[in-house]
Amino acid sequence: MNSQITPAAAPTPVRDVVILGSGCSGLTAAIYAGRSNLRPLVLEGHEPGGQLSITTLVENFPGWPDGIQGPELIENMKKQAERFGAEFKMEHLVSVDLSSRPIKLVTERSTILTRTLIIASGASARWLNLPSEQALIGHGVSSCATCDGFFSSGKEIAVIGGGDSAMEEALFLTRFATKVTLINRSEKFRASKIMLERAMAHEKIEFLPNTTVEEVLGVDEKDVRGLRIKNRSTGVESILPVSFMFLGIGHEPNAKAFTGLLDLDQDGYILTRDDVYTTKDGEILPGVFACGDIKDRKYRQAITAAGSGCMAALEVEKFLEGHGR
Ligand code: NDP
């Protein structure tokens, strides 16, 4: 008789640490965890490299007296993490079970088991959420000046926002655009003094405070033809003839997957205790750590994100040691 034995499926190996996100924070965690021989797996997420990968010159990261381009800084960090054995996968988290041990992560391609988890999935650009804006994304509406600035060459454009992101974008876009109008819903611009002064001193940048965008024109033409704007004090509407609109109105934390699983603040940022420990109903959730912009609404700098990534990796090491690894 010809009996066929079906081989049992190999059990899924349990990892020591999985890092969600490949921005400054996740990569720093990967460097530290890698150097501790934990062979971290990094799930790169929807925006590989995070916010630094879509920024231009980073002038305030220590060690670079002349500044460094954001994408180059990220690439260097990734190489550094790989050198210490970090593994990278272009997969996205579909669901996560934080109540089981090992922790179970499901991506669109695989199921991953891990003893510890570092959540470093950062924050993403915010939109105005006007139907016309959404319809024209990629057709003259963009949230990434670095990616799409070139396409605004020789055009009059608008940048929305009044914080440092908006100033940075506006200044960067003066390389391409003939005129940049900065539209801010508030009277007061929130940007730091130095950035605001730089933007104000630029001959191509014009300020339009106390103004909201009501509609992006050009949906039928599939190309931005102007903005219908409204002065908030007078209520008077007018048309601003621009051919491109860039958003620079801040970011949302990428923590939706953890709603109900972890304690989040009112804006969806992960709440942490002792810097990087996550909690559920006020109690520390063992083995689950968060670092970087997903839990930091205050500083949000590359160096603070890197610092908290380092802290998370060191706490992972301590946690695993405490559990006999
Ligand atoms: P901020 O939160 O500082 O500013 C957001 C801006 O967008 C505000 O002007 C806000 O207006 C406006 N805004 C928010 N939501 C809407 C909306 N729905 N419609 C219209 N306007 C809106 O975010 P940033 O991204 O600018 O900065 C975040 C942090 O990162 C800051 O700490 C900043 O210093 C830092 N940063 C530093 C840089 C650098 O040093 N090179 C570069 C970029 C950022 P309002 O004031 O009315 O709320």
Residues whose N, C-alpha, C, O or C-beta is under 5 A from the ligand:
A	BS01	NDP	W127 L128 G161 G162 G163 D164 S165 A166 E168 R185 S186 K188 R190 G248 I249 G250 H251 K298 Y299 R300
